[in-house]
Amino acid sequence: MEKKVLPINEIFLSVQGEGLHIGKLALFIRFGKCNLRCAFCDTKQAWDKYQSIPVEKLLPILKQTRRATDFLILTGGEPCLNDLNELIRIAKKLKYYVALETNGTTYWPWLKRIDWITVSPKKKNIDKKILKLCNELKIIITGKKSFDLASFYLPFHTVILQPVNNNKKIASQIIRYIKHSKYNDHLRLGIQMHKVLGIK
């Protein structure tokens, strides 16, 4: 039987720098490849730079890092371009709390076993099955069209509006948007703290 391999761009231990789990220590597995390739993406290096690693080769890393944290973040690139069923099975056996960051365009049944799903939509094309499982929506704000996208997904229990590259002018626009939105209880200004601090 052919071994299951995954396109891995990098694996590292750091604190989560954005979203509702900000500040929490986590093991990050960043996957290569992406089906959208947005111009403002801050992880373009993951699109084409990756190693094909068998799932079982990740087991020692998962075991060793479990001593430091029980929080595993699967990110990209786009992790949902891969069948992660076996990886999730292993992580759950080690009692990891598994979080996943996705653009929401590709559904898999194993997504039901993920503990925390962050969806970062780029268009109005999220798979409805993923939207039902989503714990937080993160929208990268680059201009007016981004606010239109945010309005499309409201009301949602949590929508994080994140200024592209921590742009201060856009952050001010986000604050004004939140102040005047009738759904302000559902909205959060999101800053990429790891970039502010200059950490991984």
N, C-alpha and C positions, 0 to 999 in steps of 0.2 A: 504493500500500500504506500502511495506517495505521501511524504510527510507534509503536514499543513504548515505553510510558511506565511509570515506576515511582513509587510513592508514597514520597517521601523526606521524612523529618522533619528530619534534620540530617546534616551531614558535617563531621567535625573530626579533627584530628591530636592524639593524646594517648598516654599509656602505658596499657596494659591494666591495669585495677585489680583483676582477680579471676581465679580459675582458675589452671591450671598455667602459663599464659604471663604471669603477673603481672609487671609492670615493663617489659614490652617495648613499644617505640614502635610505634604502629599508626595506620593511617588507618581511621576508623570511618565506616561508612555505616549510619545508623539508618533503618529503614523504618517507615512509618506503618501503621496498622491492626493488629488482633489478634483472633483468634477465641476467646480465653479471657477476657481482661479480668479478671484476678485482683485481688481487693481490696487485696492487699499490694504490687502492682506499683509499682516506683519509676520507671517511665517511662510513666506514664499519659498524659503530654502527646503521646505518639506515636500514641495510638489514633485521634484525629480530626484532629490537626494535621499536615498534610503538603502538599507540593507535588508535582504530577504532572510528573515530569521525564523527557524522552526519554533513553534509554540513551546515545546518542551525545553528549549534553551532559555526561556524566560523564567522558568520555575526557580532556579537558584537565586535570581535577583529578587523575585517576589518573596521568597522565603526569608532572605537576609534582611530586606527592607521592612518586612512585617514587624521586626523588633522595634523599629523606630516609629512606624505609623500604620494605621489600619485604613488609610484613605488613599485610594487609587484613582487617578484621573486619566482617562483615555481621550486623547485629543489629536489634533492633526495640523495640517492636512485635513482629510476627512476619514475618520475611523470607520464609518458605516459603509465604506466601499469594500470592506472585508467582512468575512464571516468570523465573528469573534466569539462564537458559542463556546469553543473549547477553552479559550483564554478566560472567559467569564466563569466557567465551571471551576477552573483551577483557583482563580481569585476568591471565589465564594467559599471554596473548601478551606482556604487559608483565612477565612473570615474577614476579608477586605470589604469595606464600604466602597462600592464602585460607582464612580461618576463618569459621565460621558458628555463630550461637547461635540455637537453636530450641526450641520446646516439644515437638517430636517428633511432632506429630499429622498432618502433611502431607508425604507423600513425593513426591519428583521424581527422575527418573533422573539429572539433573545433580548430585545430591548425591554421586554416586560420584567426581566430579571435585574435590570440596572437600578441602583438605588436613587440616583440623582441624574436627571437629564437636563442639560442646558442646550437650548436650541437657539442658534444665531441665524435667523432667516435673512436672506438677501433679496428675496422676491416674495410674492404672495402664493408660493407654491409648496408650502410645507405639507408633507403627507399628514392627513388628518389623524391617522392612527398614532403618529409620533406626537402630534400636538396634544392629544389626550394624555399621553404619558409624561409630557414636559413639566418640569418643576420650575424652570425660569426661562424666560425669553430674553435674549441679549441682542439688542439691535445697535449696530455700529452706525453712528450718526456722522454723515459726511456733508449733508446739505438738506434742502427742503424735501426732496423725494424720500429721504430717510425718515423724516417726521411723518410723511404720508403713510409710510410702511408701518410705523409705530401705531398710528391711528387705526389702521386696518386690523391690527391684532388686539386692540383694546375692546372691551375689558378683558384682561387676563390677570390671574392672581398676582403675578409679578412680572413686570417688564422693565428690564435694565436698559437705560439709554446711555451708551458709551461713546464719548467723543473720539473720533478717529485720532490716533496718536496723542491722546490726552490734550488735544487742541483747546486752549483756554477760551477762545472766542466761541467755539462751538459749545463748550461746556456752559457758557453763559446763556446761549440760546436754549440749551436743554433745560436749564433752571427756569427760564421764562415759560417754556412750554409746559413744564410740570405745574408751575404756579397757576396757569390758566386752564389746565385740563380738569374736566369734571371727574376724571379717573385718577386724580393725583395719588390716591391711596395705593394704587397698583403700580405706580411708577417709582423708579430709583435712578439717580444719577450714578453712573458707574465709572470709576477711574481705575486705570491699570496701575496698581500700586507698585508692582514689580519694576515697572519702567521708571516710576518716580524715584525709587530707591536704587535703581541700577543693579538689580539682582536678576538671576535666571528666572 
